[in-house]
């Protein structure tokens, strides 16, 4: 995955979280210390908003209709 396509904010957040992991100060949501590099990367991507899949308009409107927030005609 190339970081250039994701913007400066995402890059900075990933850098910050991975730095915390290297120092040993990164904690998971449950409060435990993160010891796995793969888990640290997953946390970084999630916090930077890079793990979210971009949905097309068709899928987005179908999700809204399924939740009852949009009436399909």
GROMACS elastic network, one bead per residue, 0.5 to 0.9 nm:
[ bonds ]
;  ai    aj funct       b0    kb
    1     5     6  0.88336   500
    2     5     6  0.62882   500
    2     6     6  0.78324   500
    3     6     6  0.55139   500
    3     7     6  0.73765   500
    3     8     6  0.87769   500
    3    10     6  0.81606   500
    3    11     6  0.65794   500
    4     7     6  0.62884   500
    4     8     6  0.80730   500
    4    11     6  0.82090   500
    6     9     6  0.81260   500
    6    10     6  0.61775   500
    6    11     6  0.72464   500
    6    50     6  0.73136   500
    7    10     6  0.57048   500
    7    11     6  0.65037   500
    7    12     6  0.88863   500
    8    11     6  0.51311   500
    8    12     6  0.61133   500
    8    13     6  0.86341   500
    9    12     6  0.51637   500
    9    13     6  0.61881   500
    9    14     6  0.86603   500
    9    48     6  0.73434   500
   10    13     6  0.51928   500
   10    14     6  0.61963   500
   10    15     6  0.85622   500
   10    44     6  0.88204   500
   10    45     6  0.79467   500
   10    47     6  0.84405   500
   10    49     6  0.71142   500
   10    50     6  0.70116   500
   11    14     6  0.52513   500
   11    15     6  0.61393   500
   11    16     6  0.86334   500
   11    48     6  0.77474   500
   12    15     6  0.50788   500
   12    16     6  0.61373   500
   12    17     6  0.87032   500
   12    48     6  0.83896   500
   13    16     6  0.50830   500
   13    17     6  0.62094   500
   13    18     6  0.85790   500
   13    44     6  0.67428   500
   13    45     6  0.82936   500
   13    47     6  0.71987   500
   13    48     6  0.55769   500
   14    17     6  0.52761   500
   14    18     6  0.61016   500
   14    19     6  0.84587   500
   14    41     6  0.76608   500
   14    43     6  0.85876   500
   14    45     6  0.64573   500
   14    47     6  0.79230   500
   14    48     6  0.64935   500
   15    18     6  0.52887   500
   15    19     6  0.60515   500
   15    20     6  0.86703   500
   15    44     6  0.80225   500
   16    19     6  0.51250   500
   16    20     6  0.63316   500
   16    21     6  0.87749   500
   16    44     6  0.81933   500
   17    20     6  0.50724   500
   17    21     6  0.63363   500
   17    22     6  0.88086   500
   17    26     6  0.70969   500
   17    40     6  0.72790   500
   17    41     6  0.80803   500
   17    43     6  0.76714   500
   17    44     6  0.55099   500
   17    47     6  0.86512   500
   18    22     6  0.62563   500
   18    23     6  0.86885   500
   18    26     6  0.82013   500
   18    37     6  0.84588   500
   18    40     6  0.65289   500
   18    41     6  0.70454   500
   18    44     6  0.69767   500
   19    22     6  0.50939   500
   19    23     6  0.62959   500
   19    24     6  0.85749   500
   19    25     6  0.87423   500
   19    26     6  0.85215   500
   20    23     6  0.51510   500
   20    24     6  0.60882   500
   20    25     6  0.51602   500
   20    26     6  0.50241   500
   20    27     6  0.87702   500
   21    25     6  0.60030   500
   21    27     6  0.83017   500
   21    33     6  0.88739   500
   21    34     6  0.70251   500
   21    35     6  0.77503   500
   21    36     6  0.87934   500
   21    37     6  0.76935   500
   21    40     6  0.64884   500
   22    25     6  0.77802   500
   22    26     6  0.82502   500
   22    37     6  0.89821   500
   23    26     6  0.78069   500
   24    27     6  0.84624   500
   24    33     6  0.74355   500
   24    34     6  0.76135   500
   24    35     6  0.78968   500
   25    33     6  0.70839   500
   25    34     6  0.81253   500
   26    32     6  0.86116   500
   26    33     6  0.59875   500
   26    34     6  0.58051   500
   26    35     6  0.85938   500
   26    40     6  0.77754   500
   27    30     6  0.77886   500
   27    31     6  0.55176   500
   27    32     6  0.53987   500
   27    34     6  0.53697   500
   27    40     6  0.89934   500
   28    31     6  0.52685   500
   28    32     6  0.55260   500
   28    33     6  0.62149   500
   28    34     6  0.60293   500
   28    39     6  0.87555   500
   28    40     6  0.86153   500
   28    43     6  0.79008   500
   29    32     6  0.75452   500
   30    33     6  0.89904   500
   31    34     6  0.89727   500
   34    37     6  0.79734   500
   34    39     6  0.70299   500
   34    40     6  0.66602   500
   35    38     6  0.89594   500
   35    39     6  0.77836   500
   35    40     6  0.78754   500
   36    39     6  0.52252   500
   36    40     6  0.63385   500
   36    41     6  0.87994   500
   37    41     6  0.62282   500
   37    42     6  0.86367   500
   38    41     6  0.51611   500
   38    42     6  0.62588   500
   38    43     6  0.87164   500
   39    42     6  0.50143   500
   39    43     6  0.62085   500
   39    44     6  0.85962   500
   40    43     6  0.51305   500
   40    44     6  0.61503   500
   40    45     6  0.86634   500
   41    44     6  0.50002   500
   41    45     6  0.61162   500
   41    46     6  0.84798   500
   42    45     6  0.52382   500
   42    46     6  0.61005   500
   42    47     6  0.86262   500
   42    51     6  0.80015   500
   43    46     6  0.51040   500
   43    47     6  0.60960   500
   43    48     6  0.85036   500
   44    47     6  0.52806   500
   44    48     6  0.60980   500
   44    49     6  0.85480   500
   44    50     6  0.85084   500
   45    48     6  0.51789   500
   45    49     6  0.61185   500
   45    50     6  0.50403   500
   45    51     6  0.54160   500
   45    52     6  0.87685   500
   46    49     6  0.51344   500
   46    50     6  0.60904   500
   46    51     6  0.52867   500
   46    52     6  0.75633   500
   47    50     6  0.77094   500
   47    51     6  0.84652   500
   48    51     6  0.78657   500
   49    52     6  0.60795   500
   50    53     6  0.80368   500
   55    58     6  0.80388   500
   55    59     6  0.61144   500
   55    60     6  0.61647   500
   56    59     6  0.55133   500
   56    60     6  0.62085   500
   56    61     6  0.87592   500
   57    60     6  0.50617   500
   57    61     6  0.61008   500
   57    62     6  0.84867   500
   58    61     6  0.54482   500
   58    62     6  0.62244   500
   58    63     6  0.87400   500
   59    62     6  0.50831   500
   59    63     6  0.62095   500
   59    64     6  0.87592   500
   60    63     6  0.51754   500
   60    64     6  0.63871   500
   60    65     6  0.87240   500
   61    64     6  0.50493   500
   61    65     6  0.61173   500
   61    66     6  0.85355   500
   61    70     6  0.74159   500
   61    72     6  0.86465   500
   62    65     6  0.50824   500
   62    66     6  0.61209   500
   62    67     6  0.86758   500
   62    70     6  0.85410   500
   62    72     6  0.86128   500
   63    66     6  0.50788   500
   63    67     6  0.63072   500
   63    68     6  0.87383   500
   63    69     6  0.88238   500
   63    70     6  0.88549   500
   64    67     6  0.51294   500
   64    68     6  0.63027   500
   64    69     6  0.52553   500
   64    70     6  0.54794   500
   64    71     6  0.84946   500
   65    68     6  0.50414   500
   65    69     6  0.57442   500
   65    71     6  0.59379   500
   65    72     6  0.66445   500
   66    69     6  0.76292   500
   66    70     6  0.79765   500
   67    70     6  0.77335   500
   68    71     6  0.71118   500
